Amino acid sequence: MDFKINHTDITFIGSGISSSFSILNFLDLLEKKPIKKKISLTIIDKYPEFYTGIPYGIRSGYSVLLITSLKNFLPEPELSKFIKWLNSNKEQLLEEFRKEGGQLSSEWLATHKDRLKNNEWDDLFIPRRFFGCYIEEKVKSTIEKSEKENRVSVNFINSEVIDLEQNDGIYKLSLCDDKFLTSEKVIVSVGSLPTFKLWEDEDLIEKDNLMFINNPYKPSLKKVLKDLEIFLEQKKDHTINALIVGANASGLEMLYKLNDLDAISSKINKFTMLSTQGLSPDSIIDEEGKKKYQPKNLLALAEADHLTAKQIADATYKDLDLADEMKLGAASTVDIISKAFGSLLKKLDQKELKEFACLYGNDIGRRQRCAGYHYSKTIESLKEENRFEHIAGRFVDINLGANDEYFLKYLDTKSKENVISEDSVHLVFNCIGSTNFKATDIPKLLTNLIEKNLCVPNVSNIGFDVNESLEAKNNLHIMGPLLAGNIFEGNAVWHVEHCGRIIWLSNVLASKVYEYFKLLETEK
Ligand SMILES: Cc1cc2nc3c(=O)[nH]c(=O)nc-3n(C[C@H](O)[C@H](O)[C@H](O)COP(=O)(O)OP(=O)(O)OC[C@H]3O[C@@H](n4cnc5c(N)ncnc54)[C@H](O)[C@@H]3O)c2cc1C
């Protein structure tokens, strides 16, 4: 294709579920309320796979599970549509899961045998890939139909967008292979900010006695685990210790996956997790404790006419402390506390609501992390075998010590002093989660968008400021996690990784984009 003459109406940068749902909703509007103009769409992704993004496609693979139950992952009406699809496709999907998974996957299949047989999906933490297969099939067939009926033409490009310029109301997108294209509207849907590289500048660093994995999903989890197996095979006479930095969803996923595959777990002597709090996400609801628990600090604010974001956040922290004192974990309190602070947000004016979205929403979320039972069970089993330790501290470095062995240096949370681990480490997995705009290594495209003043990071430092059309600049829209720290339809948003929020906001975006082209038509 000659990009020099290539111009499209709408270009999506990134092809994960944020762009997929936006495309589905937009094409649906075009079908229901046709406009005369045939709209040209370009979809660009740097990875050679479209529609699914990192969590639901090949990069994650078939054998990793959703971090919540299906009913908490997908809202209606999409949930019922997906379940109907699952019922018709489950044999093949479960076979792929069985083939790629190991012992924990077999256990999952055995534990949920009856539910799977009876199509009782709601409470299951299903393999994420199943949703990826569904969304891929759905977007593909919707695009096919829209193209056939002449409403749109769609073009796919596998390349990385590294720069964007605006000239006379038209955007010029530069690709990493020196090509470019122009577009009237651009939708930046590149997912969350990537993980900050903890050590050295490579995705995977291999030394004599160390394998350091900065990005477990690049090029794919399956490939990284294969490389790991080879490393472990070469070191089979060594006692191997693994370190997982971060105890969030991806840290737990890594621990689970390492223990799923016998060729890996049988060769690892000890698993250490390092996280600031030294606490793993909670999975078991304490029904009795839950009945006794009251978020009294939040409830005390119920009568106030006006509140500040800080007042609500402080009361929430106090109620979280109260739960800690009662030894009640997040699984037991998350619904109660979220409902209590959620109902107070209407007492905030716009400025305070934005402050809550930027400064407090995610911070509170960090203390409310929950996980599936299969994850906490992995930790319990390892603890019983004396093969698990959770250190409360922050990663500082990996130091080369005696006998060519590497040791962890961390800032101990309690003593606030740097400590060197007693055990040597041989495998390190960087699972600390996304970086922020203050970091020095944010992707080129985003750096350029900020430098050219096309996008302005908000106080959250993980999202861009946008207007109600989700625009950072005229015809430059943001979709997905980078919308954190904004207010839409009166609601403050912070964790736009959540699928339900992505679906809601993709609907808002699709309507705004549709209205834009509709208006152009009526103006002619
Ligand atoms: C490993 C993992 C597991 C997760 N599990 C869950 C879960 O179980 N439940 C849940 O609710 N949420 C989960 N999430 C949260 C997740 O962020 C969202 O659910 C959702 O995937 C975000 O979709 P997206 O399309 O915005 O981003 P992504 O899925 O990240 O897709 C963005 C796409 O943009 C492409 N891209 C990026 N930059 C460029 C560029 N410059 N040029 C071209 N292409 C580019 C990327 O290759 C990618 O395909 C998980 C996230 C991760 C990373």
The ligand as an ORCA input file, in Angstrom:
! r2SCAN-3c Opt
* xyz 0 1
  C      -1.928     -9.626     31.345
  C      -3.191     -8.883     31.624
  C      -4.278     -9.533     32.184
  C      -5.454     -8.865     32.441
  N      -6.506     -9.541     32.964
  C      -7.670     -8.915     33.154
  C      -8.800     -9.638     33.659
  O      -8.723    -10.831     33.924
  N      -9.958     -8.958     33.859
  C     -10.054     -7.622     33.579
  O     -11.134     -7.045     33.774
  N      -9.007     -6.926     33.098
  C      -7.831     -7.542     32.880
  N      -6.766     -6.837     32.388
  C      -6.938     -5.398     32.125
  C      -6.903     -4.978     30.622
  O      -6.101     -3.824     30.498
  C      -8.192     -4.581     30.018
  O      -9.091     -5.592     30.279
  C      -8.151     -4.383     28.477
  O      -7.443     -5.418     27.868
  C      -7.640     -3.076     27.963
  O      -7.877     -3.122     26.568
  P      -7.204     -2.141     25.572
  O      -7.697     -2.466     24.233
  O      -7.408     -0.764     26.062
  O      -5.651     -2.429     25.759
  P      -4.726     -3.637     25.290
  O      -5.394     -4.931     25.504
  O      -3.430     -3.411     25.963
  O      -4.569     -3.385     23.725
  C      -3.839     -2.293     23.208
  C      -3.233     -2.703     21.883
  O      -2.519     -1.596     21.354
  C      -1.341     -2.056     20.718
  N      -0.417     -0.920     20.687
  C       0.119     -0.280     21.751
  N       0.873      0.768     21.319
  C       0.808      0.779     19.978
  C       1.381      1.629     18.981
  N       2.134      2.687     19.293
  N       1.135      1.337     17.679
  C       0.355      0.271     17.335
  N      -0.209     -0.558     18.252
  C       0.000     -0.298     19.557
  C      -0.892     -3.225     21.561
  O      -0.093     -4.125     20.828
  C      -2.234     -3.848     21.979
  O      -2.624     -4.879     21.116
  C      -5.568     -7.497     32.144
  C      -4.469     -6.829     31.588
  C      -3.304     -7.510     31.319
  C      -2.154     -6.774     30.687
*
